[in-house]
Amino acid sequence: MLARKRRHLSMQDIADRATVTRLTVSKVEHGNPTVSLGIYARVLFALNLENDITLLAADDALGRQLQDAELLGK
């Protein structure tokens, strides 16, 4: 929501750019888990934030430490 508002775009603007409904944009903004990842990607693209999708797979240092500790039996 903040990214959209910073750009002075309405929900309908994003919906039109992402070829989804305004309701779907609202669900994305509220983090509704029933919305597909593809829709999230389309909304990010509509906001010119498509490169931010790579942050989803960013290095998880804590997760790796926990996994390594489990693998080492600690």
Secondary structure as GFF3:
##gff-version 3
##sequence-region A 1 74
A	DSSP	alpha_helix	2	6	.	.	.	ID=ss1
A	DSSP	alpha_helix	11	18	.	.	.	ID=ss2
A	DSSP	alpha_helix	22	29	.	.	.	ID=ss3
A	DSSP	alpha_helix	37	46	.	.	.	ID=ss4
A	DSSP	three_ten_helix	50	57	.	.	.	ID=ss5
A	DSSP	alpha_helix	61	71	.	.	.	ID=ss6
###
